[in-house]
Each structure stands twice: as structure tokens, then as C-alpha cells.
Amino acid sequence: MIYSTLFLSAALASKASAACTREQLIAATDAYIKAQAAGDPALPALAENVTYLENDAPTDITKGVLSQAITIDFNRSLHDSVECATFTEISAATNKAPYVIATRMLFTDDKITTIQSVVANDGDWAFNATGQLYWTKTETWDVIPEDKRDARDVIKAAGDAYLDSWGDGTVKVPYGTPCARLEGGSYTGAGGRASANTCTMPQFPSAFKIENRRYVIDEEVGGLDIFNDFPFIDAAKPDGTASTNFFRVEAGKIRYIHETTICTNRNCGR
């Protein structure tokens, strides 16, 4: 009886681990990109009761940005088969109304149960879709050889340290050398400063914590995205505005950071 129980438990664990494969997640992000380009929110494998949010606000999926046909100039995705989640960053600089869209999708039993998007356009923090497109295309996000990949907890800890350091200057962040940050359309990695650490953040004037963190981790490319509520930056929403930070981590060090942050008023009233 004990052996039967153990066998059943092992079988169930194997089934659970096989319930979400990298190949399925890649197919899902491919389908999402095609849907956004076509303006067709009827994604395959969409759960009937899917939760859809834009900039942290529940939105009718048939009326949100996913229902608009958008010219996509570039895209990059993460695939997290441990948490059955994906992240996709879309650059739409040549669209009639330029966008940068960051989307997190969650899956249960092969169905998309949650879609969360940070949808940035003119007036959002440091927004410049042309600059964002130019710089993101210069970056290298190749697959990391298996024997050189960081563990999930190492990748996650690097991103958490970066966010923690905003409100606490004593936190040591594992910045790589070089390290480049793309904030809206502004890039710190320009000028070929190969030996410089260009991601260090200035100390904010008051202590605060970045709350409501939601993670997607992809060890194959050292990728991490953290959806979060960014306090302080938006004068009209001091408790936090919709934001996302997208990282590439190599050998435990941060190589790239992309930040996309939404503003209530133009440039967050600053």
C-alpha cells in the first residue's frame, strides 16, 4: 500500500511538472504577439473567466489594447515553466500611436487564466518609443549555456536587491560591468563604456518599499521580470503606480534593466 501510494504521488508530481512545458509557453507568446498585431483578443487557450488587467485596472479584454491592431517593431519574451508564466515586452515605435507594452500571462491546465499588461504611451515616465526600440535592439539576450546558468533564486535575488536599493541605499546590488539601464527611452549604456557600471541608482530622498511584486523567471536567458507598484514617482499616486522591471542576469550580475512606468499625469507630474 505504501509503495502504491508513493508511486501514485510520483506519477501525480510528474504529471504536474509536465502540465506546463517551455514549448507550450513559447507557442503561447507567439500567439499573443500575433493577436496583438491583429487586434484580436480571442487568443487560443484563453480561459472563459480570464482575468485581464491594464495598468493594474480590471479591463474588458474586448475593449483594451489587445483589441487594437498594433504595428510591432520588436518583441522579447521570457518563459517560466516552473510557475507556468510568460512575460513579453513589445516595442511599437512606428505604430500610429506609439506604445511600449509589457505583458505577463499566467496559465492553469493549459489555459490562460490571467493577463496583466503595463501599457505605456506618450506622457508616461521618460516615454520615448523610438529610443526604447533603438536601444533594446542593440542588446544581446542569447541563451546561456546550461553549465553557466544562474539558479532561479540567484536571478530573483538580483532583481529584488535592485528594487530594495531604491528605498535603502545600504542594499548591495550585484551590478555587472558593464550594466545598462533602459528607462523609458533613456539608456545608460551608450558611449561604449565597456568598463563602466552604468546601472547604479541615485538615492531617493525618502525611504520606501516596492510592493506587490510579481515574478517571471527564465533561467535559459538569465531573464527576470518583476511587475510592481512603484511609489514616490507619480505625484498623484504616491502609494504606487503600475511599473515593470525587466532584467538580464549573467553569472549572478545584472547586465540589462528595462523599466516601464505608468503616469497619471504627464511625466508623473514631475
C-alpha positions as CSV (number, residue, x, y, z in Angstrom):
1,M,0.0,0.0,0.0
2,I,2.9,2.3,0.9
3,Y,4.6,1.6,-2.4
4,S,1.3,2.2,-4.3
5,T,0.9,5.5,-2.6
6,L,4.4,6.5,-3.3
7,F,4.0,5.5,-7.0
8,L,0.8,7.5,-7.3
9,S,2.4,10.5,-5.7
10,A,5.4,10.3,-8.0
11,A,3.0,10.0,-11.0
12,L,1.0,13.0,-10.0
13,A,4.2,15.0,-9.4
14,S,5.4,14.0,-12.9
15,K,2.1,15.0,-14.4
16,A,2.1,18.3,-12.6
17,S,5.6,19.1,-13.8
18,A,4.6,18.2,-17.4
19,A,1.5,20.3,-17.3
20,C,3.4,23.3,-18.4
21,T,6.3,23.0,-20.9
22,R,8.6,25.6,-22.4
23,E,7.4,24.7,-25.8
24,Q,3.8,25.4,-24.8
25,L,4.7,28.7,-23.3
26,I,6.7,29.7,-26.4
27,A,3.7,28.9,-28.6
28,A,1.5,31.0,-26.2
29,T,3.7,34.1,-26.5
30,D,3.9,33.6,-30.3
31,A,0.1,33.5,-30.3
32,Y,-0.1,36.6,-28.1
33,I,2.2,38.6,-30.4
34,K,0.1,37.7,-33.4
35,A,-3.1,38.5,-31.6
36,Q,-1.8,42.0,-30.6
37,A,-0.6,42.7,-34.1
38,A,-4.1,41.7,-35.4
39,G,-6.1,43.4,-32.7
40,D,-7.8,40.1,-31.9
41,P,-8.2,39.3,-28.2
42,A,-9.5,35.8,-28.9
43,L,-6.3,34.1,-28.0
44,P,-6.2,30.3,-28.3
45,A,-6.3,28.5,-24.9
46,L,-7.9,31.6,-23.3
47,A,-9.9,30.6,-20.2
48,E,-13.5,31.6,-20.2
49,N,-13.1,33.5,-16.9
50,V,-9.7,35.1,-17.8
51,T,-8.7,38.0,-15.6
52,Y,-7.5,40.9,-17.7
53,L,-5.8,44.0,-16.3
54,E,-4.2,47.0,-17.9
55,N,-2.0,49.2,-15.6
56,D,-3.4,47.3,-12.6
57,A,-7.0,48.1,-13.6
58,P,-9.5,45.4,-14.5
59,T,-10.4,45.9,-18.1
60,D,-12.8,44.4,-20.7
61,I,-10.4,42.4,-22.9
62,T,-12.5,43.2,-25.9
63,K,-12.0,46.9,-25.3
64,G,-8.4,47.1,-24.1
65,V,-5.2,47.5,-26.1
66,L,-5.3,43.8,-27.1
67,S,-8.3,44.7,-29.3
68,Q,-6.2,47.2,-31.2
69,A,-4.2,46.2,-34.2
70,I,-0.7,47.4,-33.4
71,T,2.5,47.6,-35.6
72,I,5.0,45.6,-33.6
73,D,8.6,46.6,-34.3
74,F,10.3,44.3,-31.9
75,N,9.5,41.9,-29.1
76,R,11.2,39.8,-26.5
77,S,9.7,37.1,-24.2
78,L,10.5,35.1,-21.1
79,H,9.1,31.6,-20.5
80,D,8.8,30.3,-16.9
81,S,7.8,26.6,-16.9
82,V,8.1,26.4,-13.1
83,E,5.4,29.0,-12.4
84,C,3.6,28.5,-15.8
85,A,4.0,32.1,-16.7
86,T,5.3,34.2,-19.5
87,F,6.5,37.8,-20.0
88,T,6.6,39.7,-23.3
89,E,7.9,43.2,-24.0
90,I,6.6,44.8,-27.2
91,S,8.1,47.8,-28.8
92,A,5.7,49.6,-31.1
93,A,7.5,52.8,-32.1
94,T,6.2,53.1,-35.6
95,N,2.6,52.4,-34.7
96,K,0.3,55.4,-35.3
97,A,0.1,55.8,-31.5
98,P,3.5,54.5,-30.2
99,Y,3.4,52.1,-27.3
100,V,5.7,50.0,-25.2
101,I,3.7,47.1,-23.7
102,A,4.8,44.7,-21.1
103,T,2.6,41.7,-20.6
104,R,2.6,38.9,-18.0
105,M,0.4,35.8,-18.7
106,L,-0.4,33.0,-16.2
107,F,-1.6,29.5,-17.1
108,T,-3.6,26.8,-15.3
109,D,-4.2,23.4,-17.0
110,D,-3.0,24.8,-20.4
111,K,-5.4,27.7,-20.2
112,I,-4.5,31.4,-19.9
113,T,-6.2,32.5,-16.7
114,T,-4.6,35.9,-16.2
115,I,-3.2,38.6,-18.5
116,Q,-1.6,41.7,-16.9
117,S,-0.2,44.4,-19.1
118,V,1.7,47.6,-18.4
119,V,0.7,49.8,-21.4
120,A,2.9,52.8,-21.7
121,N,2.5,55.6,-24.2
122,D,3.1,59.4,-24.6
123,G,3.2,61.1,-21.2
124,D,4.3,58.1,-19.2
125,W,7.6,58.2,-17.3
126,A,10.5,59.0,-19.7
127,F,8.5,57.6,-22.6
128,N,10.2,57.6,-25.9
129,A,9.3,54.6,-28.0
130,T,11.8,55.4,-30.7
131,G,14.7,55.4,-28.2
132,Q,13.4,52.3,-26.5
133,L,13.2,50.4,-29.7
134,Y,16.7,51.5,-30.8
135,W,18.4,50.5,-27.6
136,T,16.6,47.2,-26.9
137,K,17.6,46.0,-30.4
138,T,21.3,46.6,-29.6
139,E,21.2,44.2,-26.6
140,T,22.3,40.6,-26.6
141,W,19.9,38.2,-24.8
142,D,21.2,34.9,-26.2
143,V,20.5,31.6,-24.5
144,I,23.1,31.0,-21.7
145,P,25.0,27.7,-21.9
146,E,23.4,25.3,-19.4
147,D,26.6,24.9,-17.3
148,K,26.8,28.7,-16.9
149,R,23.2,29.5,-16.0
150,D,22.2,31.0,-12.7
151,A,19.7,29.3,-10.4
152,R,16.2,30.9,-10.1
153,D,16.9,32.2,-6.6
154,V,20.1,33.9,-7.7
155,I,18.2,35.7,-10.6
156,K,15.3,36.6,-8.4
157,A,17.6,37.9,-5.6
158,A,19.5,40.2,-8.1
159,G,16.2,41.9,-9.2
160,D,14.9,42.1,-5.6
161,A,18.1,43.8,-4.5
162,Y,17.8,46.4,-7.2
163,L,14.3,47.3,-6.2
164,D,15.2,47.2,-2.5
165,S,18.0,49.6,-3.1
166,W,15.7,52.3,-4.2
167,G,14.5,52.9,-0.7
168,D,17.6,51.7,1.2
169,G,21.0,52.8,0.0
170,T,22.7,50.2,2.1
171,V,21.5,47.3,0.0
172,K,24.3,45.9,-2.2
173,V,23.1,45.3,-5.7
174,P,25.0,42.8,-7.9
175,Y,25.6,45.1,-10.9
176,G,27.6,43.7,-13.7
177,T,30.4,45.6,-15.5
178,P,29.1,46.8,-17.9
179,C,25.5,47.2,-16.9
180,A,23.0,49.2,-18.9
181,R,19.5,50.5,-17.8
182,L,16.8,51.4,-20.3
183,E,14.4,53.7,-18.5
184,G,11.6,54.6,-20.9
185,G,13.6,55.7,-23.9
186,S,16.7,56.8,-21.9
187,Y,19.7,54.5,-21.9
188,T,22.7,54.5,-19.6
189,G,24.8,52.1,-21.7
190,A,25.5,54.5,-24.6
191,G,29.0,55.6,-25.5
192,G,30.8,52.3,-25.4
193,R,31.7,52.5,-21.7
194,A,32.6,48.8,-21.5
195,S,34.3,49.1,-18.2
196,A,31.7,51.3,-16.5
197,N,29.0,50.3,-14.1
198,T,26.1,52.3,-15.6
199,C,23.1,51.0,-13.6
200,T,23.7,52.5,-10.1
201,M,20.6,54.3,-9.0
202,P,20.7,57.7,-7.1
203,Q,19.4,57.6,-3.5
204,F,15.8,58.7,-3.3
205,P,15.0,61.4,-0.8
206,S,12.9,59.2,1.5
207,A,12.7,55.5,2.4
208,F,10.0,53.4,0.8
209,K,9.3,49.8,-0.3
210,I,8.4,48.4,-3.7
211,E,5.2,46.3,-3.0
212,N,3.1,43.9,-4.9
213,R,5.9,42.2,-6.7
214,R,5.0,39.6,-9.3
215,Y,7.8,37.5,-11.0
216,V,8.5,35.7,-14.2
217,I,11.9,33.9,-14.3
218,D,13.6,32.3,-17.3
219,E,16.9,30.6,-16.4
220,E,17.8,29.9,-20.1
221,V,18.4,33.6,-20.8
222,G,19.0,34.8,-17.3
223,G,15.7,36.7,-17.6
224,L,13.6,38.1,-14.8
225,D,10.6,40.5,-14.9
226,I,9.0,42.0,-11.8
227,F,5.7,43.7,-12.1
228,N,5.4,46.1,-9.1
229,D,3.7,49.1,-7.6
230,F,6.3,51.9,-7.8
231,P,5.7,54.5,-5.1
232,F,7.1,58.1,-4.9
233,I,7.5,58.6,-8.7
234,D,3.9,59.6,-9.5
235,A,2.8,62.7,-7.6
236,A,-0.8,61.8,-8.0
237,K,-0.3,58.2,-6.8
238,P,2.3,58.3,-4.1
239,D,1.4,54.8,-2.8
240,G,2.4,53.2,-6.1
241,T,1.8,53.3,-9.9
242,A,1.9,50.4,-12.3
243,S,5.5,49.6,-13.3
244,T,7.7,46.7,-14.5
245,N,11.4,46.0,-14.3
246,F,12.9,43.6,-16.9
247,F,16.4,42.1,-16.2
248,R,19.1,40.1,-17.8
249,V,21.4,38.4,-15.2
250,E,24.7,36.9,-16.2
251,A,26.9,35.0,-13.7
252,G,24.9,36.5,-10.9
253,K,25.4,40.0,-12.1
254,I,22.8,42.3,-13.6
255,R,23.6,43.1,-17.3
256,Y,20.5,44.9,-18.5
257,I,17.5,46.5,-16.8
258,H,14.4,47.9,-18.6
259,E,11.9,50.0,-16.7
260,T,8.4,50.9,-17.9
261,T,6.3,53.0,-15.6
262,I,2.9,54.5,-16.0
263,C,1.9,58.1,-15.0
264,T,-1.4,59.5,-14.1
265,N,-0.4,62.9,-15.4
266,R,2.3,63.7,-18.0
267,N,5.7,62.6,-16.8
268,C,4.1,61.7,-13.4
269,G,3.7,65.4,-12.6
270,R,7.4,66.0,-12.3
